[in-house]
């Protein structure tokens, strides 16, 4: 770490304190809260009443506390989501149109069984497992929904499992940002 080098090799305490203060402030503004948190106490050892450092250290503690609260909320939401999806018989999917990334839940992959093994995270890989006769209808129904012609996306399609045809229902609702 830079500040350890500074502490060991700069003998002028005024210069060392100024450099550490700039480094701590830089870390704070760059979002490296733990690094900033580790530097400020070093400054306070020689200047315990440095108002700027005390203020910024307080900001670091407050931001770290808010970050931890946000992480706690996200963890609870993740847990609830996992419980809801595990208890459901529905396979969930989410398609980011701009990135062309398709997220599918474990249940979605379970439902499609070995066909899901051939899928990557793109809509095209999903469309490719659909019977050729159903692909254009699937794409048209999805495009119609995205373009606002239908309020919801609903399409029944078929998948061929070594001669055994299985029917699936895909549903969705576009969310625009």
HELIX and SHEET records of a PDB file:
HELIX    1   1 UNK A    2  UNK A    9  1                                   8    
HELIX    2   2 UNK A   13  UNK A   30  1                                  18    
HELIX    3   3 UNK A   33  UNK A   46  1                                  14    
HELIX    4   4 UNK A   51  UNK A   87  1                                  37    
HELIX    5   5 UNK A  106  UNK A  112  1                                   7    
HELIX    6   6 UNK A  113  UNK A  118  5                                   6    
HELIX    7   7 UNK A  123  UNK A  129  1                                   7    
HELIX    8   8 UNK A  132  UNK A  146  1                                  15    
SHEET    1   A 2 UNK A  93  UNK A  96  0                                        
SHEET    2   A 2 UNK A 101  UNK A 104 -1                                        
SHEET    1   B 2 UNK A 153  UNK A 161  0                                        
SHEET    2   B 2 UNK A 164  UNK A 172 -1                                        
END                                                                             
